[in-house]
Amino acid sequence: MTEELSNYRHLQDELLRIRWSHRGIDSAEEDAHLETMDAAWWTLSDSDRAMLNSEPPLETPDSIQRFK
């Protein structure tokens, strides 16, 4: 796993934590984090992006809300 992909995976985990802490409701913290993820996305190789695009999406805020 490349360093860039490892970093992006960490950002995905952090996004889920942020969404969980805000009970799936949009927040300024989530918006700022998504900006960071967008910047990190463009550092990934084409093959890393293709792999991530082939995976199922992260849990949605609605699915996080269900677990509260």
C-alpha positions as CSV (number, residue, x, y, z in Angstrom):
1,M,0.0,0.0,0.0
2,T,1.4,3.4,-1.0
3,E,1.9,6.1,1.6
4,E,-0.8,8.2,-0.2
5,L,-3.3,5.4,-0.1
6,S,-2.6,4.7,3.6
7,N,-3.2,8.4,4.3
8,Y,-6.4,8.3,2.3
9,R,-7.6,5.3,4.2
10,H,-6.9,7.1,7.5
11,L,-8.9,10.0,6.2
12,Q,-11.8,7.7,5.4
13,D,-11.8,6.3,8.9
14,E,-11.7,9.8,10.4
15,L,-14.7,10.8,8.2
16,L,-16.7,8.0,9.6
17,R,-15.7,9.1,13.1
18,I,-16.8,12.7,12.4
19,R,-20.1,11.5,10.9
20,W,-20.7,9.3,13.9
21,S,-19.9,12.1,16.4
22,H,-22.4,14.4,14.7
23,R,-25.0,11.6,14.4
24,G,-24.9,11.7,10.6
25,I,-25.9,15.4,10.4
26,D,-23.8,17.6,8.2
27,S,-21.3,19.7,10.1
28,A,-18.6,22.3,9.5
29,E,-16.0,19.7,10.7
30,E,-17.2,17.2,8.1
31,D,-17.1,19.9,5.4
32,A,-13.5,20.8,6.3
33,H,-12.5,17.1,6.4
34,L,-14.0,16.5,3.0
35,E,-11.9,19.3,1.6
36,T,-8.8,17.6,3.0
37,M,-9.9,14.3,1.5
38,D,-10.4,15.9,-1.9
39,A,-6.9,17.3,-1.8
40,A,-5.6,13.9,-0.8
41,W,-7.5,12.2,-3.6
42,W,-5.5,14.0,-6.2
43,T,-2.2,12.7,-4.7
44,L,-3.3,9.1,-5.4
45,S,-2.1,7.2,-8.4
46,D,-4.6,6.3,-11.1
47,S,-4.6,2.7,-10.0
48,D,-5.3,3.6,-6.3
49,R,-8.2,5.8,-7.4
50,A,-9.5,3.0,-9.6
51,M,-9.3,0.6,-6.7
52,L,-11.1,3.0,-4.4
53,N,-13.8,3.7,-7.0
54,S,-14.5,-0.1,-7.3
55,E,-15.2,-0.4,-3.6
56,P,-18.7,0.0,-2.0
57,P,-19.3,3.5,-0.7
58,L,-18.6,4.5,2.9
59,E,-21.6,4.3,5.2
60,T,-23.9,7.2,4.6
61,P,-25.1,9.6,7.4
62,D,-28.5,7.8,7.3
63,S,-26.9,4.5,8.1
64,I,-24.8,6.0,10.9
65,Q,-28.0,7.6,12.3
66,R,-29.7,4.1,12.5
67,F,-27.0,2.9,14.9
68,K,-27.6,5.6,17.5
